[in-house]
Amino acid sequence: MEPKTFRIGSRKSELALIQTKHVKKLLEELNPDVTFEIVTMDTKGDKILNISLPKIGEKSLFTAELESALEMRNVDFLVHSLKDLPTTLKDGLIIGAILQREDPEDAVVMSKAHRQYTLKTLPPGSVIGTSSLRRSAYLSRNMKHLKVETIRGNLNTRFKKLDDEKTNFAAIILAVAGLKRIGFEDRITERMDCKESLYAVGQGALGIECREGDEAVLSLLEPLTHLESTICCVAERSFLKTLGGGCSAPVGVCSELKEKNLTLTGAVLSLDGKELIENTLKKKLFIPDEDAEPVRKHAYIEPKTFCSVWPGKVSSISLSEAEKLGNDIAESLIEKNALEVMADARSQISNTP
């Protein structure tokens, strides 16, 4: 009998391939007798570079083509930046594993002519590039002397624009995780503390999407599941799901799991950053000790998913509590008119030429 070959779907960008090759290497080390092949494809988000992401307005900009290949069984699973995945997936698809999260915070990358500056010391009117409504809102709120402009493209494209001698960008804002994975950590000139600027839901984490009920794939992925990252990301995704957000409104989070205590901060901002609705909640979770006897699983019972995340080796009780915490934070912001702020942001975007 020939050894099984698993096909891994990935976007074609350099960062996406680095992430997919990382997952492939981990799986090969755990399964030396199994073959893994990478299948690449372009997504709508990769092709449309002249329009801002919120203006395009689709939740599956970087995932739809990949998911179609998964549904048609042209690939067996997909590697994503978790922040690109909607909080509710298409029927029959789930997140089979969330890997250990890289640093989730944002970073400032100054142009070569401005490396001696920080955001606070940049000359008034300096232009900062970002494609994120959240980053733009926080910059407008915290750095009123700066001007924010949209910059699109993959990391290499953005660096090319920043390093051009005729560039109008003094700096760009990017995720620390992506910079580290692509080998550009030395370009980071400043890190944005999440106490001042919350990060995106799922930022820094990799999510592996597969077909629901595909036991062969789920058993392969289970050892890759990272408990703390999964719990934090489920709480964050629950927060966003309850708000009904995405990249079409400025929404930020910050989460931490320490000694079984999960702390989650969530925020909604107006596009100009003048309005900020924020709350922090903390909850002690039930997390079984590693040496405790595992709960027996029955093969014929399909475990519940949490914001489309398969529990794997993580306690469903822990994830249920994390999901509720995210929902509670969102509900507390809704009571303070968060949905109206988000609706206003969407309206402004749709009415912008």
N, C-alpha and C positions, 0 to 999 in steps of 0.2 A: 504493500500500500504506500503510495507516494505521500510524502509529508505535505501538510496543508500549507497553502500560500494565502496570506492575508493581504489585501490591497488597502492602502491608506490614502485617503483623499486629502489634498492640500491645495491651497492657493499657490500661485506661482511666485509670489514676491519673495525676496531674499529672506526676510524675517520669518515668513510663514514656513519656508522650507527648512530654515534652521530649527524652528520649533518642531516640525514634523520629524526631522532627522533625529532630534533629541529623543522623541517618543519611540521612534523605531529602534534606536540603540538600546534604550531601556528594555524594550520588549525582547530584543534579540538576546540580551544578557540573561533574561529570565527564562527564555524559551529557545535554547540553542538549536533545537531540531526543527524549528518552524521558520519559514521564509516570509519575509515582509517586503512588499513592493510599494513604492510611492507613485501615486497617480496625481498629476497636477492639472489645474484648470483655472481659467480666469472667472471672476465674478463681476456682476454689474458695478459694484463699488470700485473695482480695479480699473474698469473701462471708462467710467464717467469721472473725469478729473477737473472739468471746468465749472462744476456746480457744487456748492457746499453740501455736505452730508445732510444737514437738517432740511435743506431746501428740496432734496430728492425725496426725503420723507418716508423711505421704506425701512421696515424693521429688519429685513433679511438681506441687506445690501451686499454683505460679504459672505453669505452662506447659502443663498437659494440654489445656485447651480450645483454646489457641492451636495446639498441635501437631495436634489433630484437624482444625482448619480448614486447616492446611498439607497434611495427608495427603489431604484431600478436594479439594484444589486451589482452595479458596475464597480463599486468599492464596498469594503466591509465596515470601515469606520472612518471618521474624519477628525482631524486635529484643528482646533480653533483657538484663537485668543478668546477666552471666555466672555470678555466684554462685548464681543461681536454677536453673541448668541442671544436671541430674544428670550424673555423669561418664560414664555410658553412656546414649546416646539410643536411642529406639525404632528398630527396623530401618527403613532407608530414609531416615532423617533424619541430618543432620550439621551441625556448626558450620562454615559457609562462610567466616567471617572473624571475627577478633578485632581490634577497633580499638585505637588507642593508649590505654593505660590512664591513668586519672586517679589521683590520690593514693589508694592503697589502704588507708590507715590509718584508725583510728577517731577520733572527736572527742567531746569533752564539751560539752554545751550546758547551761549553768546556767539555772535559773529567774531571773526578774528580781530576785527577793529575795536571790539567792545569787551574783550575778555577781562579787562581791569575793572569792569563795573559789576554791580549786582542790580537786580530789578529796581531796588529803592534808589540807587545812585545814578541810574541812567538819565541822560539829559531829557528834559520835558519834550514830549512829542515823539520820542523814540518808538519805532514800530516793532511790535511783537507778533509773531506769526503762530496761529493755531487753527485747527479745523474744529475744535471742540467748543460748543456753547458753554459748557461748564467752566472750562478754563478761561474763556473770554469774560464770562460774568464775574469770576473771582478777580481777574486782573482789573476789570473796570471798577470793582468795589474796593480793592486793596491798593491798587497802583494807579491812582487817578491821573497821574502825570504822563502816563504812557498811552499809546494808540495801538489798538488791536486790529489786525487784518487777517483774513483767511489765507491759509496755505494748505494746499492739497498735495497728494502724491505719497509714495512710499518713503521710507526713511532716507534712502539714498537720494531720491529726488529732492526732498526737503533740504538735505545737507548741501546739495548742489546749488539750490536757490540761496541758501544762507551764505555760502562761501563765495558766491559770485562777487567779483570786485565792484560791480555796479548795484549790488543788493540794496534794497531799502529796509531790509530787516536787521534790527539790532540784535534780536534773539528769537528763538523759537521755543515752544514748550512741548515736551514729549514725555512719554512714560519712561520711568527709570528702567523698568523691566525690559522693554524693547531695546533700549540702548545697550544694556548689559549683554543681552543675548546676541546682538549683532556685532559686539566688540567695540562699541563706541563709548564705553563708560568714561574714558579719559576726556571726552568732550563735555561732560557735565560740569557746569560752572557753579550751579546752585541747585539745591534740592528744596522742594516746596513742602514744608511740614503740613501734614493733614490737619493740624489744629488751625491753620490759616486757610488752607485750600483743600477741601475734601476731594477724594479721587473717584473715578468712575466705578460703577458696580462691576465686580469681577476683574478689575484691572490687575494685571500681573500674573493671572492664573491661566493655565491651559485647561481646556475642556475637551474631552473626547466624546464625540457624538456617534451613536450607533443605532441599530434597529432594536426596538423593544422586543424582548423575548429571545434575542439571539444569544443563547447560553454560551456558545463557543467563544464569542467575542467578549461577553461580560466576564467570563472566567479569566480570560487573558488580561482584561483591564483592571480587575479588582485589586491586584497587588500594587498598582500605580496610584490608587486612591490615597490621598493625604487627609487625615482626619480633620486637623485644625482648619486647613484651607477649605475643605468641603463645607464644614459647619459655618464658617464666616461667609462664604460665598452664597450659601443657601439663604442666610439671613438677609444679605444684601439684595439678592434676586427677589425675595419675597417683598421687601420694601418697595422695589421698583415696580414689581407686578401689581401691587395694590394701588400704586399711584397711576399706573397705566402709562409710564414714561418710556423713554428711549433716548435716542440722540436728538429728539425734536423739542426738548426743553432742558434747561440746566438743572441737573440732579446730581448730588454728590453723596458719598458715604465714607465712613471710616470704621473699621471693625477690628476687634481684638479678642482672642480667646486666651485667658490666662487663669490657670488653676481652676478650670471648669467654669469660670465666670466669663460669659460672653457680653461684651460691651459693643453697642452699635450706635453710631451717630449718623443721622440722615438729614439731608438739607435740600430745599428747593429754592432757586433764585430766579429773579426776573432777569431778562436778557442784559439789562444795563447794570446788574448787580446791586441796585439800590434797595431792592427787597430781598431779605434773607429770612426764610422760615426754617428753623433747625431744632432738633431735639436729640437727646442722648438717653438711652435706656440700658439697663444692665440686668442680666438674668443668670442665676446659677443653673447650669445644665446637668442633666443626668448623663454622665459619660462613663460607661463600664470601664473598670481597670483592665489593662492589657492582659493581666494574668487571671482574670475572672473567666469562669466557664462561659463560652459563647452561647448565645441564644440559638436554640435549634431552629433550622430553617426547613420548611417543607417545600419540596420541589414544585408541588402543584399549586402553591399559593404565590401569586404574583405580587411582590412587595410594592407598596405605594412609592411613587416618585415625589420629590419635593422641588417645586418650581422646575420640573422636568429633569431633576437630578436623581439618578439611581443611587440608593444608599450604599450598595456594595457592602464593605466591611464596617461601615459607620452605623451606629445604633439609630434606628428609625425614631426612637424617642428623642434622642439628641437633636435630630434634624427637624422633627415636629416642633420642638421648643424653639429652635433657631428660626424656623419659618414664622412662628407666631410672634417672635420678637420683632422681626422685620415688618410684619403686618401692623403690629401695635405702634411702631414708630411712624409708619405711613399714615395710619388713622389719626395720630396726634397732630400731624402736619395738616391733614385734610381739615381738621377742626379749626385750624388757623388760616384757612382759605388757600391752601397750597394748590388745589386744583384750578382755582381761578387764576393764580399766577402762571401756572403751566399753560392754561388755555390762552392766556394773553400772549405768552411767548410764541405759541404755535400760530396764532393769528398774525402777529407781527412778521413772522418768517414767511407765511403764505402770501402776505401782501407786499413783500419786498421784491422789487424787480429782479 
